[in-house]
Amino acid sequence: MLTFLLILLIFIILVIIIYLMYYNPALFIFGNKYVTKNETEEIFTISQSQIIHNKVMNLKDHWKKRNKILYTLGDAYYLDGKSKVSMPNNNKIILYDTFKDEYDQILNYFKIKLNTSNVMYHPNETVYLPAFHIFEVNEIFSRSIASLHIDKQYTFLPDIDECDLNKTLSFTIAINIPKNGAGLYKYPLYKNSDQINKIYPWWFLNFCYKDVDYIPYKIGHIVTHDGHQYHMIAPSIPSTSNEYRITLQGHGIYNKIKNYWYLYW
């Protein structure tokens, strides 16, 4: 009887540990785990961000439901693959007509950031514009459910053979964040570490690395990186119902033949 109770106790403890590892793996990290890094710059004011937020909400009929908590306003290569049409789709036209001033402001930002006037949205009409991630912040999103990944959406581009794969960028602009915050995790792993990601799930990697950078988002601020460092969306804890985490997302790559940086999603 005592042996049975001991086995039962061990089983219950293991179940609890597995449950906690899934819902909050950070509890099992010893030492200084998440290191906060302030790596954002203002690109839109708070009032501009509110205007963008209102425009996104007004276009709710054009949101695409991707899973239980994620919507997009616009198309993205990592979700939609290559366009099957030879002309821009309706979403792209609506996006540019609605957010023309904001798209112009993003271009101007990168012209300064990259120290060149040769920056534009990808000229091929079938390539997707930078656009919006919209998450419902609820109980599901309070857990670490996002994938650990690097950004290789450039593999879908029609001019990939002309591009310098060592000159890439990814950016996120926070338009609306939940009351309890939102952000990005960046791991000390880079694109030549593909095999590590294939073998081990992200929560196991938490045991392997003492420090993971946490970049908290600020409304109207942009986060840029080369996309080749492993990263993932940080969870957000809901404070009320009907909260949304809205970000404007995109990527960039340098076309060495045309001598231009192209932005896309």
Helices and strands as residue ranges (DSSP letters): H 2-23, G 25-28, E 34-36, E 41-42, H 46-58, G 60-62, E 64-65, E 70-73, H 77-80, H 90-98, H 100-113, E 119-121, E 131-137, G 140-142, G 153-156, G 160-162, E 163-176, E 183-190, G 191-193, H 194-199, H 202-208, E 212-216, E 221-225, E 229-233, E 243-255, E 260-264
